[in-house]
Amino acid sequence: MIKRMLQIGVTSLMLSMGFSSVSMAVVVTEGPSTGVDVGSVDTFLTVDTTLPNSSPGSETTFVDDYLTSQGIDTTSLSFVLKNDPAPIFGTDTANVYASDITTTPSGLIDFFIVKNTNAWALFENELDRDWAVFDTTVIPIDMNIGNDLTVRHISVFSNGGNGVPEPGVLGLLGIGLLGI
């Protein structure tokens, strides 16, 4: 019996390690924060090129509509701050940029929008909540980010810490339930 429980435990541990995600350290390479480790790249969620002029209300509606369509509770969703113009810094990872959002009021920053004249790109803010870290190669349209930085602003949102559940965490939960 004990041997069988040990086998199940070891198997569960090995499987859960397979579901864990590896985080990549991203370091700022320019500006006043050169050398700062900003964690890993935040998760791209969606992009839209048909939205009206931005305002806290229209941006909150955009975020709320997307999250609701994904079954995420948005009763705590609130617009926190608009960094305009957004200070964008290059990193040691190709096509990955970081913006310091520590000027935001206290509270968790769960999501952010990178906005320029062409589009609004929504990301989930994950590892380092003080930084918006985004990879331009995952955005399915050309936002002219890179050598020709045209980011107008970055808006940040809190959802009371109720971000999108991470697949690794869900996998671990499933393995745990299976083990029971």
N, C-alpha and C positions, 0 to 999 in steps of 0.2 A: 504494500500500500504506500509506504513512504517513498520507495523507489519510484513508483508510478507518479506520485505527486512531484517528485524532483524532476523527472523527465518532462512532465507537463510544464513545470516552471521554467526549465532551461529552454524548451521549445518556444514558449511564450516570449521569453526574453529575446531569443534570436529573431523571432518574427517581428517583435516590436522594434528592434534595432533596424530592421529593413524598412519599416514605415517611417522612421525618424528622418527628418530632413536635415541636410547638412547646411549650415549657415556659412556664408562666405564673408570674410572681413573686407570691408570697403573703406579705403582711406582717402581723405580729401588731399588733393595735390596742389591746390591754388587758393589764394585769398588768405584772410586772417586765420583761418582754421586749418592751415596746412599741417598734415600729420595726424589729424584727428580721425580715429576709427569710428565710423558712423554706422557700424553694424553690417547688415546685409541689405540687398535690394528689396524694396517693398513690392507687394504684389499688385500688378496691373489688373484692373477689374473691367473697365469699359471706356469707350471714347465716343464722343458725339461731335458732329460738325454742323448740326442744324439748330443749335440753341440760340436764344436771343442774347442781347447784351447782358453781361453778367451783373449781378447784384447779389447781396446775401440771400435774398428770397429765391431768386431763380436758381442759384447754385444749390441751395438746400433742397429745393424741389427736385433737381436733377439727381442728387445723391439719394434722397428719400425714395424716389421712383425706382432707381436701380436696386437699392437694397431690398425694398419691398418685393420687387419682382423675383428676388432670390430667396424669399421667405425669411428675411432677417427682420427682427423686431426693431422698429425705428422710433418707438415712443420717447426715447431719450436723445434722439438726434438733435444736435444744435450746431449752428454756424459759430465758429470760435473767432477766427481772425482771417483777414486778407492781407498777405504780404505783397505790397505793391509799391515799387517793383520788387520782384522776387530776387534775392541774392542767390544765384546759382553758381556752384563751384564744380570744377572737374575733379575726377577721382582717379585712382590707380587702375580702374577697370574701364575698358573701352566702352563708350556710349552710355556710361552710367554717370549721373550727376546728382549732387546733393544740395539741399537748401536747409539752412539752419532755421528751425521753427521754435527755438527756445524762447522767443519773445512772446509766445502765446500765454494766455492766462493759465493758472493752474488747472490741472485736469488732464485726462488722457486724450490724446489726439489719435483717433481711430482711423480717419480717412483724410485724404487731401486731393485737391484738384490742381493739376498743372494746366494753366490756361494760356493760350496765345490767340492771335487773330484768326487762326484756322480751326481750332478745336478745343474741347475740354476733355482731359484724360483723368479718370478717377483711379486712385490707388488706395490700397489698404496699408496703413502705417503699422509696421510690425515691430521689429526688434528694438531699435533705438527710437523712442517716441519723440526725441528732440530734433530729429532730422527727417526730412522727406528725401528718400533716396530712390531714384527711378532710372530704369533702363529704357532708353529710347527705342531700342530694337524690338521691344515687345508691343509697342504701340502700332496698330495695324495701318496707320496713315503717316505721312511725312508731316511732322509738326515743325520742321526746320529748326530742330534743336541740335546743337553740336557746334560746328565752327561758326554758325550764324545763329547765336542764341536769341530767340525771339519770344521767350517766355514773358508774358505780361505780368502774371501774378500767380501765386499759389495760395489757395484758400484751404483752411483746415477745419475739420469737423470732429466733434465728440459724439459718441453714441453710448456714453456711460460705460465704456469698456466692453461693449457688446459687439466686437468685431466679427468678421467671418470666421467660423470655426476652422482650425487648421487641420488638414487631412491627417497629419501624423498623430495628432491628439485623438482624433476620431478612431484611427486605426488601433492605437493603444487601448482605448476604451473597449473597442470591439473584441480585441484579443483577451482583455481582462474578463469581459463577460463570458466569452467562450470558455475560458479556463474555469470559471465558476460553474 
